[in-house]
Amino acid sequence: MAGGVFLRELSVEDGEEIFELLQDIPPEFGFMNGMHGKDREAFQHWLVKHAAMARGEQVDPGFVPSTDFWLFVDGRPVGYGKMRHFLNEKLLEHGGHIGFAVRRAERGKGYAPVLLRELLAAASHRGIERTLLTCDDGNVRSIRTIERCGGILEDVRNGRRRYWIDTAPIPEETP
C-alpha cells in the first residue's frame, strides 16, 4: 500500500475531515456510528465525551471505557475503529473488543485489514491478550477481513458470528 498509513487516536481537536468521515460511515452491519447524520455542534460534544470515555470517565451505564481511532492513508482519514478496554456481558454477545468500518468511497481497496491489524496492535499495547470481534452472519466483507487477520470462529449466536484473535502483548522496548 503506497503512501503513509497510520492509526491516530481521537482528539478533541479533530475537525472537519473527521466530521466528514463520520458522515460517510452509516450505521450498518451492526457497526453503530452514533455521529452519522448529526451536526457539527453534536460532533464537538461527541469528541469531548469520547475522549473522556477513553480515560474511563463519563462512561454511560451498560457501556465500558473505549478508545476511538482513525485510519489515515496519504493524510486522509479512510476508516474508523473502536477498541473497548474490556468486555461486559452485552459485549460478549454483540460488539466485542473491536469494531471497525471504512468510508464508503474507500471500500474494496484493502484498508479494512490494515485498520483491523492496527486496532489489534492497539489492543495488544493496552494488555488485551485475546480480542473478541463480532459481525453479522451475512457480512461477507467483515467475515473475510476478520478471518484474514487471524480470527478463529467460536460460534454463531442469533445471527452473529463471534471470532477470537490472540493479541499477545508486544514487549516494551528496552533502552
Summary of the structure (lengths in Angstrom):
residues: 175
radius of gyration: 15.6
end to end distance: 31.4
largest distance: 49.2
contacts: 502
relative contact order: 0.15
helix: 31%
strand: 29%
